Amino acid sequence: MRIRARGIVAGRASGKALVSSTPFSFVGGVDPATGSILNGSTGILGERLDDRIFAFPTGKGSTVGSYVLYGLGKRGHGPAAIVNRRADAVVAVGATLAGIPMVDRVDVGGLRTGDRMVVDGGRGTVELPDIRGKRVVTAILRNRGRILIVRRSEKVGTFRGKWSAISGHIEGREDPKHRAIVEVREETGIRAITFRGAGDPVLARDGTTIYVVHPFLFDTPNRRVRLDWENVEQRWVRPEELDRFETVPRLVNVVAAVLKPSA
């Protein structure tokens, strides 16, 4: 699988991933002498940065972090490369000083510690040799503050019995928005929809497969749903109620990607 990213610091590196689900500060978050992670909230306490591809959402903390990262690199205890969702100036400066390849605009929520990765900061790519990628769409249907979720039938190929929004695979070079509209019509029978926006892709993990989910938001004036064979039950729920349901991976993140204040 190859993920398109934005190059921040040029260079190419390979190694096994070390993934934190939380923003990271190099001041207090890592031992500057050994490269061992000190912050327990990262989920990787005690792991070492040496020769790892360090993936985390974004940096935080004071500008001293730039020099901590630079020092780690010069002592041979820095990461082989850095992958972020959003580049932070402190981390970018440290990576530049230390010559550590760096990219951003990657949803690190779909990555796992131990994944084999190849990062190319010049081309802006992240490769996962052992992972298969599949492009899909998810359509969030909204009516008077509630969104539609459906429970997948036992006849579908994946995530049987789980709750999801309206989803489908993207075929070839098909336009994702067009596919989302087609899926809504086929799976719900609803034709009166108004496009409200699209979110950044979300990486949803299932073993050695990553689904690259393209989220779309549509408003509909009614809640009359006619399910097809793919789903067996439907409910209109408030977004904050999703944690009550056993959903497909990262549905909460997909919904959050389109339910912005301006939507």
Order of alpha helices (4+ residues) and beta strands (2+ residues): beta-beta-beta-beta-alpha-beta-alpha-beta-beta-beta-beta-beta-beta-beta-alpha-beta-beta-beta-beta-alpha
